[in-house]
Amino acid sequence: MQRDPRFTRFQVWPLTGALGAEVSGIDLGKTSDAAVYQEMRRALDEHHVLAVRDQKLTPQTLHEVARRFGPFSGNPVHSPMDGFDDIVRFVREPDDTGKVIGEEWHMDLAWMAKPPGITMLYGEVIPPVGGDTCFASLEHVYQALSPTMRQLLSGLTGIYSGKGVYAINAKHSRLGLRNDATTAEETEVEHPVICAHPATGRPYVFAASVLQRFKGMSEAESKPIIDFLMATAIRPEFTCRVRWQTGTLTMWDNPVVLHTAIGDYPGHRRVTYRTTVEGWAPRAASPEVPGATPRAA
């Protein structure tokens, strides 16, 4: 693994040729230096997933770190911790059975008008093995498309729906839901299918599990294309895998990646804390963007 020399305030070690990096040599809970956070944001824009190791965060310091990246995005589904309206605590006990929360490829809150720009997840109690999180690059999906498919998708608007979101989350008895969380079931938003990243300008495909159909098309007509995009996104060469350690803060560029949790740690406790940072209303990319090639590690 070769260090990324573009970042000097901490060490950045790319995980794969597609996306993701480990970060070391920084204690975010003890620094408020704006230059450090600006460089961390640049690293996130470039690698899209950062596993920041050896952090010692409390809910209070996680709140402070997140807010240095921007305002809270809002969470219309999950009940927050007492005293922190921007933090959700996820607990899985050793005797819990069934799927873990997030055990399907998805994007966080893609059915919002402005999906979260950054998701942060901090590991307080981590199993001795297992519980990894996998990520997939939606920039690489765009690069993999033929010119004809790019042209087709550039003219489409996606309909993203919160239908089913409440039921999925309600299956997890330890996960508190807001009293008005059922309103997600009636929520639909429109987003361009081919978008441009606001910082890099690079195009990505706004594919997500909550993409129901394309505007002007039926669900039956849309489904083969949506299935193709989701299958392309999770090709192994477009993914990375974060192996959790106690004290890891993983953050990701939520609108340009998919992620999935792996529930391979039965009999072990896992406690994490999640918060999100406000994102942007997805904007359409030009049909062809000069120099829009994803980074190479």
Summary of the structure (lengths in Angstrom):
residues: 297
radius of gyration: 18.5
end to end distance: 9.0
largest distance: 52.6
contacts: 943
relative contact order: 0.25
helix: 26%
strand: 27%
